[in-house]
Amino acid sequence: MELPGYDYIVVYKDIHFGRPHIAGTLIRPESVLYELAKDKTFDEVSKAFYNQINFKQIKECIRYAIDVMKILKYYKKVKPKVPRRLKRKLGPTSYAFIDKENENNKYDPAIKNSNVKVVDVLNKLYEGKEISQVAEELSIPKEAVIESILYSASLIDDFHLSLSEFKDPASVVIESFNYIRKK
């Protein structure tokens, strides 16, 4: 099934346990972000996946991360409850550049000592800019950009893990994306 508002990301209940992936592949959006966080260009990310994905699909994965942040912030039906032990295996538990102290901004935190939010970083990446360009434009360290990408990929992991508590995760994904499209 197509994911509302997306051309390349789809969701089927019998693939990846109902978690979204890029159509025609088994590549999940968070996997693309984890590759991008290795300070790779879009071309290098594409090559890392054996040219199975293109520039537009990579951009759509970034947009997916932005939308997941909105879902986690506004859609109360889906709330991640990831066990701490598993969370440590998924990604960093502490961030040097992201201010997670403010509980109100848990799903859209700011970069420490700046007014830049993680979503601002993702929006610049969505425009097709490379990590160093984003860092320069937003006047933040390159490492903060990389950490923002890792943080958003981690939120996607949390979102996908939270789907396992539902009988039909694919329909919950579609329902949650429809919800934020109306907002």
Backbone as CSV, one residue per row, in Angstrom:
resi,resn,N_x,N_y,N_z,CA_x,CA_y,CA_z,C_x,C_y,C_z
1,MET,0.845,-1.181,0.000,0.000,0.000,0.000,0.886,1.238,0.000
2,GLU,0.436,2.232,-0.708,1.174,3.486,-0.715,0.977,4.199,0.615
3,LEU,2.003,4.887,1.023,1.936,5.685,2.231,1.415,7.065,1.827
4,PRO,0.412,7.597,2.510,-0.177,8.882,2.128,0.871,9.990,2.019
5,GLY,0.894,10.637,0.852,1.813,11.751,0.647,3.192,11.353,0.145
6,TYR,3.394,10.078,-0.128,4.709,9.608,-0.567,4.618,8.916,-1.915
7,ASP,5.649,9.099,-2.723,5.710,8.437,-4.023,6.524,7.146,-3.973
8,TYR,7.488,7.084,-3.057,8.433,5.971,-3.069,8.396,5.087,-1.829
9,ILE,7.807,5.553,-0.764,7.777,4.763,0.471,6.423,4.073,0.572
10,VAL,6.470,2.789,0.798,5.258,1.974,0.870,5.260,1.171,2.163
11,VAL,4.095,0.599,2.464,3.964,-0.224,3.657,3.044,-1.405,3.333
12,TYR,3.518,-2.594,3.639,2.731,-3.820,3.461,2.823,-4.615,4.750
13,LYS,1.707,-5.168,5.178,1.711,-5.852,6.465,2.570,-7.107,6.471
14,ASP,2.880,-7.665,5.296,3.679,-8.885,5.260,5.159,-8.647,4.940
15,ILE,5.586,-7.366,4.861,6.995,-7.045,4.634,7.488,-6.189,5.798
16,HIS,8.595,-6.577,6.385,9.175,-5.858,7.530,8.164,-5.675,8.668
17,PHE,7.292,-6.628,8.860,6.306,-6.593,9.936,5.430,-5.341,9.881
18,GLY,5.117,-4.884,8.670,4.252,-3.723,8.508,4.956,-2.396,8.639
19,ARG,6.280,-2.412,8.595,7.036,-1.163,8.685,7.352,-0.661,7.281
20,PRO,7.335,0.655,7.079,7.568,1.223,5.750,8.963,0.926,5.190
21,HIS,9.015,0.887,3.869,10.272,0.691,3.148,10.156,1.347,1.779
22,ILE,11.263,1.450,1.073,11.257,2.052,-0.257,10.717,1.027,-1.247
23,ALA,9.762,1.444,-2.044,9.103,0.554,-3.012,10.131,-0.115,-3.919
24,GLY,9.931,-1.403,-4.160,10.813,-2.165,-5.033,12.097,-2.619,-4.377
25,THR,12.257,-2.295,-3.096,13.448,-2.700,-2.337,12.992,-3.173,-0.964
26,LEU,13.928,-3.598,-0.160,13.646,-3.888,1.244,14.341,-2.858,2.146
27,ILE,14.703,-1.736,1.563,15.449,-0.693,2.277,14.484,0.189,3.063
28,ARG,14.756,0.289,4.365,13.916,1.101,5.246,14.468,2.527,5.348
29,PRO,13.603,3.507,5.580,14.055,4.909,5.649,15.152,5.147,6.680
30,GLU,15.055,4.500,7.832,16.078,4.731,8.860,17.441,4.212,8.419
31,SER,17.463,3.170,7.609,18.738,2.650,7.092,19.412,3.679,6.184
32,VAL,18.604,4.380,5.398,19.128,5.431,4.529,19.713,6.555,5.375
33,LEU,19.013,6.928,6.440,19.514,7.996,7.308,20.800,7.589,8.020
34,TYR,20.881,6.348,8.460,22.110,5.891,9.107,23.292,5.963,8.134
35,GLU,23.060,5.672,6.865,24.129,5.798,5.857,24.490,7.263,5.642
36,LEU,23.486,8.115,5.563,23.717,9.541,5.380,24.518,10.115,6.551
37,ALA,24.274,9.602,7.739,24.967,10.078,8.943,26.453,9.706,8.960
38,LYS,26.871,8.898,8.028,28.296,8.564,7.906,29.025,9.624,7.084
39,ASP,28.391,10.795,6.967,28.928,11.928,6.221,29.100,11.582,4.747
40,LYS,28.090,10.923,4.201,28.103,10.555,2.792,27.240,11.519,1.991
41,THR,27.620,11.699,0.744,26.787,12.474,-0.169,25.610,11.594,-0.584
42,PHE,24.623,12.184,-1.251,23.481,11.399,-1.719,23.939,10.318,-2.697
43,ASP,24.908,10.663,-3.563,25.441,9.665,-4.513,26.099,8.505,-3.776
44,GLU,26.856,8.807,-2.732,27.527,7.752,-1.959,26.518,6.881,-1.225
45,VAL,25.436,7.489,-0.755,24.376,6.713,-0.101,23.737,5.772,-1.114
46,SER,23.474,6.287,-2.297,22.902,5.453,-3.353,23.820,4.265,-3.670
47,LYS,25.100,4.527,-3.786,26.069,3.459,-4.071,26.146,2.460,-2.918
48,ALA,25.982,2.938,-1.687,26.013,2.036,-0.525,24.884,1.019,-0.592
49,PHE,23.801,1.385,-1.273,22.679,0.476,-1.468,22.659,-0.079,-2.893
50,TYR,23.837,-0.185,-3.480,24.022,-0.778,-4.812,23.143,-0.119,-5.871
51,ASN,23.032,1.203,-5.760,22.254,2.011,-6.705,20.798,1.567,-6.836
52,GLN,20.261,0.963,-5.775,18.845,0.584,-5.781,17.946,1.779,-5.499
53,ILE,18.535,2.848,-4.947,17.745,4.038,-4.629,18.373,5.255,-5.293
54,ASN,17.543,6.268,-5.514,18.034,7.473,-6.176,17.876,8.691,-5.265
55,PHE,18.267,9.837,-5.793,18.244,11.107,-5.078,16.862,11.406,-4.500
56,LYS,15.814,11.233,-5.312,14.447,11.533,-4.858,14.024,10.608,-3.726
57,GLN,14.413,9.354,-3.782,14.056,8.401,-2.726,14.783,8.727,-1.420
58,ILE,16.029,9.167,-1.529,16.785,9.566,-0.331,16.122,10.785,0.303
59,LYS,15.750,11.756,-0.531,15.061,12.937,-0.011,13.753,12.548,0.664
60,GLU,13.053,11.593,0.094,11.781,11.172,0.676,11.998,10.495,2.035
61,CYS,13.102,9.808,2.204,13.426,9.205,3.507,13.663,10.287,4.557
62,ILE,14.263,11.393,4.141,14.468,12.524,5.059,13.119,13.127,5.431
63,ARG,12.248,13.287,4.446,10.906,13.805,4.731,10.136,12.856,5.646
64,TYR,10.360,11.564,5.459,9.725,10.563,6.318,10.148,10.787,7.774
65,ALA,11.432,11.072,7.986,11.926,11.327,9.345,11.241,12.550,9.953
66,ILE,11.068,13.587,9.154,10.383,14.797,9.626,8.952,14.454,10.030
67,ASP,8.279,13.672,9.205,6.896,13.294,9.494,6.787,12.396,10.727
68,VAL,7.739,11.500,10.906,7.719,10.641,12.103,7.861,11.487,13.358
69,MET,8.695,12.526,13.291,8.820,13.427,14.441,7.475,14.087,14.753
70,LYS,6.737,14.468,13.714,5.409,15.068,13.916,4.436,14.049,14.504
71,ILE,4.493,12.831,13.993,3.603,11.783,14.498,3.856,11.547,15.980
72,LEU,5.118,11.409,16.343,5.442,11.142,17.744,5.067,12.323,18.641
73,LYS,5.112,13.515,18.091,4.787,14.697,18.878,3.278,14.891,19.042
74,TYR,2.500,14.621,17.976,1.084,14.959,17.999,0.108,13.787,18.044
75,TYR,0.485,12.665,17.508,-0.452,11.550,17.402,-0.318,10.656,18.635
76,LYS,-1.224,10.792,19.543,-1.096,10.164,20.864,-1.322,8.648,20.872
77,LYS,-1.835,8.103,19.780,-2.092,6.664,19.734,-0.783,5.860,19.696
78,VAL,0.247,6.434,19.067,1.533,5.750,18.942,2.530,6.411,19.882
79,LYS,2.941,5.683,20.895,3.940,6.189,21.836,5.017,5.140,22.034
80,PRO,6.237,5.474,21.706,7.331,4.506,21.861,7.571,4.136,23.316
81,LYS,7.709,2.860,23.528,8.078,2.338,24.847,9.188,1.333,24.598
82,VAL,10.366,1.856,24.334,11.496,1.003,23.993,12.264,0.678,25.275
83,PRO,12.455,-0.607,25.564,13.236,-0.967,26.746,14.633,-0.347,26.691
84,ARG,15.097,0.141,27.819,16.377,0.839,27.894,17.531,0.007,27.330
85,ARG,17.535,-1.284,27.629,18.613,-2.165,27.168,18.629,-2.235,25.635
86,LEU,17.451,-2.314,25.034,17.352,-2.356,23.580,17.711,-0.998,22.981
87,LYS,17.299,0.071,23.637,17.581,1.419,23.150,19.088,1.650,23.056
88,ARG,19.837,1.144,24.034,21.292,1.295,24.013,21.907,0.600,22.803
89,LYS,21.308,-0.506,22.395,21.822,-1.230,21.234,21.490,-0.513,19.931
90,LEU,20.394,0.221,19.912,19.948,0.877,18.684,20.752,2.119,18.339
91,GLY,21.218,2.829,19.330,21.923,4.065,19.019,22.460,4.725,20.259
92,PRO,23.042,5.896,20.082,23.629,6.589,21.228,22.570,6.929,22.275
93,THR,22.934,6.776,23.532,22.000,7.118,24.598,22.227,8.547,25.082
94,SER,23.386,9.086,24.777,23.628,10.483,25.119,24.135,11.196,23.872
95,TYR,23.775,12.438,23.779,24.145,13.228,22.623,24.941,14.438,23.082
96,ALA,26.004,14.730,22.385,26.854,15.860,22.749,26.269,17.184,22.260
97,PHE,25.499,17.150,21.166,25.034,18.388,20.548,23.532,18.608,20.640
98,ILE,22.781,17.577,20.979,21.324,17.711,21.006,20.849,17.894,22.436
99,ASP,20.010,18.899,22.630,19.484,19.217,23.953,18.186,18.442,24.185
100,LYS,18.309,17.303,24.852,17.130,16.473,25.127,16.580,16.720,26.526
101,GLU,17.139,17.678,27.233,16.728,17.942,28.615,15.291,18.449,28.708
102,ASN,14.855,19.229,27.736,13.518,19.795,27.748,12.525,18.735,27.283
103,GLU,11.733,18.213,28.192,10.778,17.138,27.898,9.722,17.560,26.870
104,ASN,9.404,18.871,26.806,8.416,19.352,25.841,8.912,19.256,24.401
105,ASN,10.214,19.262,24.219,10.794,19.203,22.880,11.445,17.852,22.600
106,LYS,10.956,16.833,23.223,11.524,15.493,23.090,11.552,15.018,21.639
107,TYR,10.535,15.376,20.872,10.456,14.916,19.493,10.867,15.988,18.484
108,ASP,11.346,17.101,18.953,11.945,18.116,18.088,12.901,18.968,18.915
109,PRO,13.975,18.355,19.398,14.902,19.096,20.246,15.770,20.068,19.447
110,ALA,16.369,20.981,20.167,17.268,21.960,19.558,18.713,21.478,19.677
111,ILE,19.548,22.067,18.864,20.986,21.858,18.977,21.437,22.722,20.154
112,LYS,22.257,22.165,21.027,22.706,22.913,22.205,23.374,24.225,21.793
113,ASN,23.110,25.245,22.586,23.687,26.583,22.398,23.323,27.214,21.050
114,SER,22.129,26.882,20.558,21.672,27.502,19.312,20.140,27.483,19.286
115,ASN,19.583,28.156,18.309,18.132,28.140,18.107,17.738,27.143,17.031
116,VAL,18.703,26.397,16.529,18.473,25.437,15.451,17.877,24.167,16.029
117,LYS,16.816,23.680,15.406,16.183,22.434,15.835,16.581,21.314,14.879
118,VAL,16.411,20.092,15.340,16.724,18.928,14.511,15.943,18.984,13.210
119,VAL,14.687,19.397,13.273,13.866,19.471,12.054,14.415,20.500,11.074
120,ASP,15.060,21.555,11.568,15.686,22.538,10.682,16.830,21.895,9.889
121,VAL,17.589,21.071,10.583,18.686,20.343,9.941,18.127,19.422,8.854
122,LEU,17.078,18.675,9.199,16.477,17.754,8.237,15.899,18.497,7.033
123,ASN,15.299,19.648,7.268,14.750,20.432,6.156,15.838,20.872,5.182
124,LYS,16.994,21.244,5.710,18.124,21.625,4.843,18.614,20.419,4.054
125,LEU,18.689,19.276,4.700,19.096,18.057,3.993,18.076,17.704,2.914
126,TYR,16.805,17.903,3.228,15.736,17.630,2.275,15.874,18.499,1.020
127,GLU,16.430,19.672,1.182,16.673,20.553,0.038,17.781,20.010,-0.860
128,GLY,18.458,18.950,-0.410,19.512,18.337,-1.212,20.910,18.786,-0.838
129,LYS,21.018,19.470,0.274,22.323,19.971,0.697,23.117,18.877,1.415
130,GLU,24.431,18.963,1.293,25.305,18.012,1.973,25.523,18.457,3.411
131,ILE,26.026,17.552,4.213,26.200,17.800,5.650,27.033,19.050,5.918
132,SER,28.139,19.216,5.234,28.998,20.388,5.470,28.285,21.683,5.084
133,GLN,27.483,21.660,4.026,26.717,22.844,3.620,25.674,23.201,4.675
134,VAL,25.016,22.181,5.208,24.000,22.409,6.239,24.645,23.029,7.476
135,ALA,25.788,22.478,7.879,26.500,22.995,9.054,26.869,24.457,8.855
136,GLU,27.364,24.774,7.679,27.767,26.155,7.388,26.567,27.091,7.374
137,GLU,25.496,26.696,6.698,24.316,27.548,6.604,23.650,27.795,7.947
138,LEU,23.624,26.762,8.795,22.959,26.905,10.099,23.919,27.336,11.209
139,SER,25.173,27.492,10.874,26.216,27.900,11.836,26.278,26.973,13.038
140,ILE,26.302,25.687,12.744,26.457,24.675,13.789,27.581,23.726,13.367
141,PRO,28.167,23.009,14.324,29.228,22.078,13.952,28.710,20.946,13.053
142,LYS,29.578,20.479,12.201,29.239,19.366,11.305,28.784,18.151,12.107
143,GLU,29.406,17.948,13.261,29.051,16.825,14.134,27.620,16.951,14.646
144,ALA,27.141,18.187,14.816,25.760,18.406,15.261,24.778,17.996,14.168
145,VAL,25.155,18.208,12.917,24.308,17.791,11.794,24.235,16.265,11.767
146,ILE,25.381,15.628,11.895,25.428,14.164,11.887,24.618,13.600,13.051
147,GLU,24.773,14.204,14.217,24.028,13.752,15.386,22.520,13.948,15.207
148,SER,22.125,15.009,14.536,20.705,15.251,14.256,20.138,14.158,13.360
149,ILE,20.918,13.738,12.384,20.480,12.661,11.493,20.348,11.364,12.283
150,LEU,21.336,11.076,13.121,21.283,9.861,13.952,20.090,9.895,14.900
151,TYR,19.833,11.063,15.478,18.703,11.204,16.392,17.383,10.931,15.678
152,SER,17.230,11.488,14.481,15.974,11.278,13.742,15.831,9.821,13.308
153,ALA,16.936,9.177,12.926,16.884,7.752,12.578,16.498,6.924,13.795
154,SER,16.999,7.320,14.952,16.660,6.639,16.191,15.171,6.782,16.517
155,LEU,14.611,7.965,16.235,13.171,8.161,16.449,12.353,7.280,15.512
156,ILE,12.826,7.101,14.287,12.137,6.198,13.363,12.169,4.782,13.917
157,ASP,13.326,4.371,14.427,13.423,3.044,15.062,12.412,2.916,16.197
158,ASP,12.333,3.948,17.036,11.393,3.928,18.160,9.951,3.819,17.661
159,PHE,9.638,4.592,16.636,8.293,4.577,16.048,7.973,3.178,15.524
160,HIS,8.894,2.601,14.788,8.664,1.276,14.215,8.554,0.204,15.302
161,LEU,9.367,0.319,16.339,9.255,-0.645,17.443,7.920,-0.524,18.154
162,SER,7.405,0.679,18.277,6.123,0.870,18.950,4.978,0.243,18.156
163,LEU,5.172,0.042,16.871,4.133,-0.559,16.038,3.899,-2.026,16.374
164,SER,4.881,-2.664,16.978,4.766,-4.096,17.270,3.654,-4.398,18.279
165,GLU,3.184,-3.398,18.996,2.101,-3.640,19.959,0.724,-3.647,19.297
166,PHE,0.668,-3.315,18.018,-0.597,-3.297,17.301,-0.767,-4.559,16.463
167,LYS,-2.006,-4.983,16.333,-2.323,-6.190,15.559,-2.003,-6.003,14.072
168,ASP,-2.327,-4.821,13.534,-2.074,-4.518,12.131,-1.231,-3.244,12.032
169,PRO,0.101,-3.364,12.168,0.970,-2.179,12.164,0.858,-1.337,10.897
170,ALA,0.673,-1.982,9.748,0.599,-1.239,8.489,-0.559,-0.239,8.502
171,SER,-1.715,-0.648,9.002,-2.842,0.290,9.025,-2.634,1.393,10.052
172,VAL,-1.906,1.117,11.128,-1.600,2.165,12.108,-0.665,3.196,11.478
173,VAL,0.296,2.739,10.682,1.199,3.660,9.990,0.398,4.562,9.066
174,ILE,-0.452,3.984,8.263,-1.258,4.770,7.321,-2.169,5.735,8.064
175,GLU,-2.798,5.250,9.118,-3.679,6.100,9.932,-2.904,7.278,10.526
176,SER,-1.704,7.027,11.034,-0.921,8.096,11.665,-0.440,9.114,10.633
177,PHE,-0.068,8.659,9.433,0.348,9.599,8.399,-0.841,10.401,7.872
178,ASN,-2.013,9.797,7.786,-3.213,10.539,7.404,-3.522,11.611,8.448
179,TYR,-3.318,11.275,9.721,-3.581,12.210,10.804,-2.711,13.478,10.670
180,ILE,-1.422,13.287,10.447,-0.565,14.483,10.369,-0.765,15.254,9.066
181,ARG,-1.236,14.586,8.028,-1.527,15.299,6.765,-2.687,16.272,6.973
182,LYS,-3.631,15.909,7.862,-4.787,16.770,8.127,-4.422,17.929,9.042
183,LYS,-3.400,17.751,9.837,-2.999,18.767,10.826,-2.349,19.972,10.194
